[in-house]
Amino acid sequence: MKMSEAAVVVGLDEKQVLYWHLPPNRNRIALPDSPKLWTIYWENRLLMSGQAHSHPGTGWPGPSWEDITTYEPCEAALGRRYKWWIASMDRLVVVTWKGPGRYDYETTPVYEEPPWVNELRRHSMPTDQDAKEMQP
């Protein structure tokens, strides 16, 4: 089954969706950024609580090294700390800076999921076109 990572930029109330990041070149192990995503981050840096992305599969997700090394420059460039949620198909965690060391983050399970999580998971599922491409 072909699945792809997806992302969402989340507002300060942690319920509002500011932007869905669904680039055409995403896949199950990579979610490329884009100039548009960086523009969204910059224009919403005071209005966003953070960003969430999916890790296809089940169980408690953890941040990859690429995730961790992306959070640090994002926060440095935007001038504040954010929440970085990661959703598997059945679990959600939030990754936050613990400090004071570089790349010193902690991962915390989230048991009460925000309203955008199911849509994030849906964006990670195969599309009808993906299903057609998988037919013999």
MITORKE-660399 format. One line per field, with one value per residue (C-alpha): residue in three letters; residue number from 1; chain; x, y, z. Coordinates in steps of 0.02 Angstrom, whole numbers, m for minus. Layout:
BEGIN
type: (ALA,...) $
seq: (NUM,...) $
mol: (A,...) $
X: (X,...) $
Y: (Y,...) $
Z: (Z,...) $
This chain:
BEGIN
type: (MET,LYS,MET,SER,GLU,ALA,ALA,VAL,VAL,VAL,GLY,LEU,ASP,GLU,LYS,GLN,VAL,LEU,TYR,TRP,HIS,LEU,PRO,PRO,ASN,ARG,ASN,ARG,ILE,ALA,LEU,PRO,ASP,SER,PRO,LYS,LEU,TRP,THR,ILE,TYR,TRP,GLU,ASN,ARG,LEU,LEU,MET,SER,GLY,GLN,ALA,HIS,SER,HIS,PRO,GLY,THR,GLY,TRP,PRO,GLY,PRO,SER,TRP,GLU,ASP,ILE,THR,THR,TYR,GLU,PRO,CYS,GLU,ALA,ALA,LEU,GLY,ARG,ARG,TYR,LYS,TRP,TRP,ILE,ALA,SER,MET,ASP,ARG,LEU,VAL,VAL,VAL,THR,TRP,LYS,GLY,PRO,GLY,ARG,TYR,ASP,TYR,GLU,THR,THR,PRO,VAL,TYR,GLU,GLU,PRO,PRO,TRP,VAL,ASN,GLU,LEU,ARG,ARG,HIS,SER,MET,PRO,THR,ASP,GLN,ASP,ALA,LYS,GLU,MET,GLN,PRO) $
seq: (1,2,3,4,5,6,7,8,9,10,11,12,13,14,15,16,17,18,19,20,21,22,23,24,25,26,27,28,29,30,31,32,33,34,35,36,37,38,39,40,41,42,43,44,45,46,47,48,49,50,51,52,53,54,55,56,57,58,59,60,61,62,63,64,65,66,67,68,69,70,71,72,73,74,75,76,77,78,79,80,81,82,83,84,85,86,87,88,89,90,91,92,93,94,95,96,97,98,99,100,101,102,103,104,105,106,107,108,109,110,111,112,113,114,115,116,117,118,119,120,121,122,123,124,125,126,127,128,129,130,131,132,133,134,135,136) $
mol: (A,A,A,A,A,A,A,A,A,A,A,A,A,A,A,A,A,A,A,A,A,A,A,A,A,A,A,A,A,A,A,A,A,A,A,A,A,A,A,A,A,A,A,A,A,A,A,A,A,A,A,A,A,A,A,A,A,A,A,A,A,A,A,A,A,A,A,A,A,A,A,A,A,A,A,A,A,A,A,A,A,A,A,A,A,A,A,A,A,A,A,A,A,A,A,A,A,A,A,A,A,A,A,A,A,A,A,A,A,A,A,A,A,A,A,A,A,A,A,A,A,A,A,A,A,A,A,A,A,A,A,A,A,A,A,A) $
X: (0,75,69,148,197,89,101,m7,38,m67,m132,m103,m263,m193,m358,m351,m267,m163,m94,m89,82,56,194,180,355,318,330,325,498,517,416,513,495,462,475,287,302,439,332,186,302,369,200,122,269,170,6,62,90,188,181,126,175,135,243,148,134,68,132,215,310,475,566,696,866,808,655,761,890,749,663,818,845,658,648,808,749,575,634,533,498,359,273,314,182,211,62,67,m94,m147,m41,13,164,226,410,469,637,703,864,988,1086,1075,953,893,710,587,444,280,128,m33,m190,m320,m298,m331,m466,m344,m258,m382,m371,m181,m192,m314,m190,m61,m169,m162,m270,m386,m251,m123,m240,m259,m71,m53,m174,m88) $
Y: (0,166,296,469,589,744,901,1038,1207,1233,1395,1457,1376,1208,1177,1294,1234,1371,1270,1092,1044,907,924,809,736,674,490,373,424,605,764,894,1074,1212,1400,1410,1317,1436,1584,1512,1489,1667,1750,1651,1644,1736,1649,1467,1349,1231,1100,919,785,603,450,312,154,119,135,278,382,464,604,557,640,742,798,853,942,1033,1096,1188,1298,1330,1393,1494,1575,1612,1674,1564,1387,1283,1117,982,845,677,565,382,301,267,375,556,633,811,852,1007,1085,1037,1137,1203,1090,1095,964,930,885,778,675,668,558,653,562,695,723,892,896,904,738,625,734,726,537,538,642,506,367,309,405,326,363,270,120,121,126,m27,m132,m270) $
Z: (0,m53,85,94,231,246,353,426,501,657,734,911,976,917,825,676,516,436,290,222,152,23,m108,m260,m230,m53,m12,139,201,145,150,51,103,m22,m41,m12,155,213,162,263,414,400,373,517,637,772,732,732,875,765,629,623,501,478,487,397,500,674,851,942,814,852,764,635,638,488,588,737,630,540,699,761,606,588,766,748,586,652,821,939,997,921,944,817,815,732,695,652,591,772,889,910,996,1015,1006,1100,1136,1306,1300,1335,1217,1030,962,1140,1114,1209,1139,1235,1195,1158,1215,1173,987,904,769,621,660,569,413,423,426,281,178,212,143,m38,m160,m288,m418,m311,m303,m493,m515,m402,m507,m609) $
